[in-house]
């Protein structure tokens, strides 16, 4: 039996529900990146990064290619970058609204 669309979407958002995975996807927006560069940028244990990259790879959000002894990761498609940009726009609007509300609250004091 096929998975309902709403369930598949929930799984996607669950996959995105980890700060390290989000940061990796953000870093990969700049283009394919070797693991060593991701490690330098993230400052986490190699085993933790490996675990998060494996989950992103299994979900199909990133691809991995071997160049000699180096593994290079890339976004699986432009849609992933579009999703991250949409999240940024939504957060920007939410935070702007919260800022206005905070200003109104302060003015009421």
C-alpha positions in Angstrom: 0.0 0.0 0.0 1.5 3.4 -1.0 2.3 5.9 1.7 -0.2 8.8 1.8 1.2 12.1 0.7 0.7 13.8 4.0 2.7 11.0 5.7 5.5 11.3 3.2 5.6 15.1 3.8 5.8 14.5 7.5 8.7 12.1 7.0 10.5 14.8 5.0 10.0 17.4 7.6 11.1 15.0 10.3 14.3 14.4 8.3 14.8 18.2 8.3 14.2 18.4 12.0 17.8 18.3 13.1 20.0 21.4 13.3 23.1 19.7 12.0 21.3 18.3 9.0 19.8 21.7 8.2 23.3 23.3 8.5 24.8 20.7 6.2 22.1 21.4 3.6 22.7 25.2 4.0 26.5 24.6 3.4 25.8 22.5 0.4 23.9 25.3 -1.2 27.2 26.8 -2.2 28.0 23.7 -4.2 29.5 20.2 -3.8 31.6 20.1 -0.6 34.2 17.6 0.7 33.5 16.0 4.1 36.7 17.7 5.6 35.3 21.1 4.7 31.9 20.3 6.3 33.8 19.1 9.4 35.8 22.3 9.6 32.7 24.4 9.2 30.5 22.5 11.7 33.1 21.7 14.4 31.5 18.4 15.4 32.8 14.9 15.8 33.4 13.1 12.5 31.2 10.2 13.7 28.3 12.7 14.3 28.7 14.2 10.9 28.9 10.8 9.3 25.6 9.8 11.0 23.8 12.9 9.8 25.2 12.6 6.2 24.1 9.0 6.1 20.5 10.0 7.0 20.5 12.8 4.4 21.9 10.4 1.8 19.3 7.7 2.6 16.5 10.3 2.4 17.7 11.3 -1.1 18.3 14.9 -0.1 22.1 14.7 -0.8 24.3 12.7 -3.1 27.9 11.5 -2.3 30.7 10.9 -4.8 34.2 9.7 -4.2 37.1 11.6 -5.6 40.1 9.6 -4.8 40.1 9.3 -1.0 37.8 12.2 -0.6 34.0 12.0 -0.4 32.2 15.0 -1.8 28.5 15.8 -0.9 26.0 17.8 -2.9 22.4 18.7 -2.8 20.3 16.1 -4.7 18.5 18.9 -6.5 17.6 22.6 -6.7 14.3 21.9 -4.9 16.2 21.3 -1.6 17.7 24.8 -1.9 14.3 26.2 -2.7 12.8 24.7 0.4 15.6 26.2 2.6 15.0 29.6 1.0 11.3 29.3 1.6 11.9 28.4 5.3 14.1 31.5 5.6 11.4 33.7 4.1 8.8 32.3 6.5 11.0 32.7 9.5 11.9 36.3 8.5 8.1 37.1 8.3 7.4 35.4 11.6 10.3 37.2 13.4 9.3 40.6 11.8 5.7 40.1 13.2 7.1 39.1 16.6 9.3 42.2 16.5 6.3 44.4 15.8 4.3 42.8 18.6 7.2 43.3 21.0 7.4 46.9 20.0 3.7 47.3 20.7 4.0 45.6 24.0 6.9 47.9 25.1 5.0 51.0 23.9 2.0 49.9 26.0 4.1 49.9 29.2 
